[in-house]
Amino acid sequence: MNREEVEVLILGSGPAGYTAAIYASRAGLKPVLYQGSQPGGQLTITNDVENFPGYPEGINGPQMMMDLEQQAKRFDADIRIGLATAVDFSSYPHVVTIDEEKEISAKTVIISTGASAKWLGLPSEDKYNGQGVSACAVCDGFFYRGQDVAVVGAGDTACEEAAYLSKICNKVYMIVRRDEMRASKIMQSRVENAENIEILWNTETEEILGDENGVNKARLVNNVTKEVSEIDVTGFFVAIGHKPNTDIFADYLEMDDAGYIVTKPDSSKTNVEGVFAAGDAQDKIYRQAVTAAGTGCMAALDAERFLAAKELV
C-alpha cells in the first residue's frame, strides 16, 4: 500500500480542523487535512450563523466553512478529499489509512472528526432541515423568538434546549416518548415549572409538516391512546443526543461511555503520545463552532510543542 510521511495530519474539516490547519500552517508544519465524509462538518447544513465572532451581519454556514478553508489554503495547508478508514496508533510514527487505499505516516495526528446529531428518521427532517428543523437550540433558537416551537427528547440536553427556548419563544412543546424523563431531577423541575413549556407525555412525532416557507406544524401520536393530533410550530428541535465520529479510534484512545475522546485537562492531548483531539469529537458540553475553533487552535499548538520537544522539526 502506498505510504506518505507527514508532520501533522488533521482528520476532519469543521471549525476545529480548519483552525488547526491555519495554526499549523503558519507554524511551518505543512499540515495535511482530510475533509472526511462531510466536508465542512455540521455547519454545512446550517443556513445562518449569527453567533460566530467577526460576522456582524451573520453568515451562511457553508460560506463560513469555505472561508475557513480558503484561509487555511492561504498559508499552504494541504486540503484533501478523503476519509480516514483505519488507524494504527500502536507504534510511532502513527499510521492512518485513507479511503482503505492509502497510508499516511504521521508524526502528529489531530482528530477533529466531529459528532453527528441523532435524528428521528423521518423524511421530513431532511426536507425541512435548516427550514425549521434543527438539532441545536443555542445555534438556531434566535430565529424563532416570539414563536411556538417543539423540542423532542427526554434527557438533560432536551431539557436544556427547552429551557433556553422558553426564554425567547412564545411557547415550547416538549415531546416525550414515555411517561417519564431520563433527565436529572433539577433539569426536569426546570422545565416542569416553566409557564410556557408544555410537556406532551407518551407522545411521538409522526411527521413534520410545512410548505415552501418551512415548518408550520407537527403531527403527533399518543402511544397510549393512539390519538393523533397536530401542533402549530415554526421550529422543531431534535434533542435526542449526538454520536461522536470516533469509532475507528476506539482500540487506542480513551473515551467516555458515549464515545467522546477524553483529553487531558487544559490541553488537547489524548492518552496516546502525539495524538490530539479537538472539536465535537471530544466536546459533549458546548458543541459550538467557536469552541471547536478554539480547541483546534489548542491542538495545533500542542502538536507544534510536541514536535519541538521531540526535536522533530
Secondary structure in CASP SS format (residue, H / E / C, confidence):
PFRMAT SS
TARGET T0000
AUTHOR 0000-0000-0000
METHOD secondary structure of the structure
MODEL  1
M C 1.00
N E 1.00
R E 1.00
E E 1.00
E E 1.00
V E 1.00
E E 1.00
V E 1.00
L E 1.00
I E 1.00
L E 1.00
G C 1.00
S C 1.00
G C 1.00
P H 1.00
A H 1.00
G H 1.00
Y H 1.00
T H 1.00
A H 1.00
A H 1.00
I H 1.00
Y H 1.00
A H 1.00
S H 1.00
R H 1.00
A C 1.00
G C 1.00
L C 1.00
K C 1.00
P C 1.00
V E 1.00
L E 1.00
Y E 1.00
Q C 1.00
G C 1.00
S C 1.00
Q C 1.00
P C 1.00
G C 1.00
G H 1.00
Q H 1.00
L H 1.00
T H 1.00
I H 1.00
T C 1.00
N C 1.00
D E 1.00
V E 1.00
E C 1.00
N C 1.00
F C 1.00
P C 1.00
G C 1.00
Y C 1.00
P C 1.00
E C 1.00
G C 1.00
I E 1.00
N E 1.00
G H 1.00
P H 1.00
Q H 1.00
M H 1.00
M H 1.00
M H 1.00
D H 1.00
L H 1.00
E H 1.00
Q H 1.00
Q H 1.00
A H 1.00
K H 1.00
R H 1.00
F C 1.00
D C 1.00
A C 1.00
D E 1.00
I E 1.00
R E 1.00
I C 1.00
G C 1.00
L C 1.00
A E 1.00
T E 1.00
A E 1.00
V E 1.00
D E 1.00
F C 1.00
S C 1.00
S C 1.00
Y C 1.00
P C 1.00
H E 1.00
V E 1.00
V E 1.00
T E 1.00
I E 1.00
D C 1.00
E C 1.00
E C 1.00
K E 1.00
E E 1.00
I E 1.00
S E 1.00
A E 1.00
K E 1.00
T E 1.00
V E 1.00
I E 1.00
I E 1.00
S C 1.00
T C 1.00
G C 1.00
A E 1.00
S E 1.00
A E 1.00
K C 1.00
W C 1.00
L C 1.00
G C 1.00
L C 1.00
P H 1.00
S H 1.00
E H 1.00
D H 1.00
K H 1.00
Y C 1.00
N E 1.00
G C 1.00
Q C 1.00
G C 1.00
V E 1.00
S E 1.00
A C 1.00
C C 1.00
A H 1.00
V H 1.00
C H 1.00
D H 1.00
G H 1.00
F H 1.00
F H 1.00
Y H 1.00
R C 1.00
G C 1.00
Q C 1.00
D E 1.00
V E 1.00
A E 1.00
V E 1.00
V E 1.00
G C 1.00
A C 1.00
G C 1.00
D H 1.00
T H 1.00
A H 1.00
C H 1.00
E H 1.00
E H 1.00
A H 1.00
A H 1.00
Y H 1.00
L H 1.00
S H 1.00
K C 1.00
I C 1.00
C C 1.00
N C 1.00
K E 1.00
V E 1.00
Y E 1.00
M E 1.00
I E 1.00
V C 1.00
R C 1.00
R C 1.00
D C 1.00
E C 1.00
M C 1.00
R C 1.00
A C 1.00
S C 1.00
K H 1.00
I H 1.00
M H 1.00
Q H 1.00
S H 1.00
R H 1.00
V H 1.00
E H 1.00
N C 1.00
A C 1.00
E C 1.00
N C 1.00
I E 1.00
E E 1.00
I E 1.00
L E 1.00
W C 1.00
N C 1.00
T E 1.00
E E 1.00
T E 1.00
E E 1.00
E E 1.00
I E 1.00
L E 1.00
G E 1.00
D E 1.00
E C 1.00
N C 1.00
G E 1.00
V E 1.00
N E 1.00
K E 1.00
A E 1.00
R E 1.00
L E 1.00
V E 1.00
N E 1.00
N C 1.00
V C 1.00
T C 1.00
K C 1.00
E C 1.00
V E 1.00
S E 1.00
E E 1.00
I E 1.00
D E 1.00
V C 1.00
T C 1.00
G E 1.00
F E 1.00
F E 1.00
V E 1.00
A C 1.00
I C 1.00
G C 1.00
H E 1.00
K E 1.00
P E 1.00
N C 1.00
T C 1.00
D H 1.00
I H 1.00
F H 1.00
A C 1.00
D C 1.00
Y C 1.00
L C 1.00
E C 1.00
M E 1.00
D C 1.00
D C 1.00
A C 1.00
G C 1.00
Y C 1.00
I E 1.00
V C 1.00
T C 1.00
K C 1.00
P C 1.00
D C 1.00
S C 1.00
S C 1.00
K E 1.00
T C 1.00
N C 1.00
V C 1.00
E C 1.00
G C 1.00
V E 1.00
F E 1.00
A E 1.00
A C 1.00
G H 1.00
D H 1.00
A H 1.00
Q C 1.00
D C 1.00
K C 1.00
I C 1.00
Y C 1.00
R C 1.00
Q C 1.00
A H 1.00
V H 1.00
T H 1.00
A H 1.00
A H 1.00
G H 1.00
T H 1.00
G H 1.00
C H 1.00
M H 1.00
A H 1.00
A H 1.00
L H 1.00
D H 1.00
A H 1.00
E H 1.00
R H 1.00
F H 1.00
L H 1.00
A H 1.00
A H 1.00
K C 1.00
E C 1.00
L C 1.00
V C 1.00
END
